[in-house]
Amino acid sequence: MTAQQSKQYPATNEERKKREAEALRANLARRKQQQRSRKTVDQNTEADEQGRGSDGSGKD
């Protein structure tokens, strides 16, 4: 390995670390958004169930 090649590897590692960090941040943001949407769906489902009568028609 030449001196020039050995100098390139740390830069490559730094670039890889930057890409990995960016991917982790993107994954975390996506998971948080999925959690928020699940909570919204759960809250809507609970509200719908509370608004329905015993026969499910919404009238009691």
Backbone hydrogen bonds, N-H to C=O, Kabsch-Sander energy under -0.5 kcal/mol:
donor,donor_aa,acceptor,acceptor_aa,energy
6,S,2,T,-2.1
7,K,3,A,-1.5
8,Q,4,Q,-1.1
9,Y,5,Q,-1.3
11,A,7,K,-0.8
12,T,8,Q,-2.3
13,N,9,Y,-2.8
14,E,10,P,-2.5
15,E,11,A,-2.6
16,R,12,T,-2.6
17,K,13,N,-2.6
18,K,14,E,-2.3
19,R,15,E,-2.5
20,E,16,R,-2.8
21,A,17,K,-2.6
22,E,18,K,-2.3
23,A,19,R,-2.4
24,L,20,E,-2.6
25,R,21,A,-2.4
26,A,22,E,-2.3
27,N,23,A,-2.6
28,L,24,L,-2.5
29,A,25,R,-2.4
30,R,26,A,-2.3
31,R,27,N,-2.6
32,K,28,L,-2.5
33,Q,29,A,-2.1
34,Q,30,R,-2.3
35,Q,31,R,-2.4
36,R,32,K,-2.4
37,S,33,Q,-2.4
38,R,34,Q,-2.3
39,K,35,Q,-2.5
40,T,36,R,-2.2
41,V,37,S,-2.3
42,D,38,R,-2.8
43,Q,39,K,-2.6
44,N,40,T,-2.4
45,T,41,V,-2.5
46,E,42,D,-2.4
47,A,43,Q,-2.3
48,D,44,N,-2.4
49,E,45,T,-2.4
50,Q,46,E,-2.2
51,G,47,A,-1.6
52,R,48,D,-0.8
56,G,53,G,-1.4
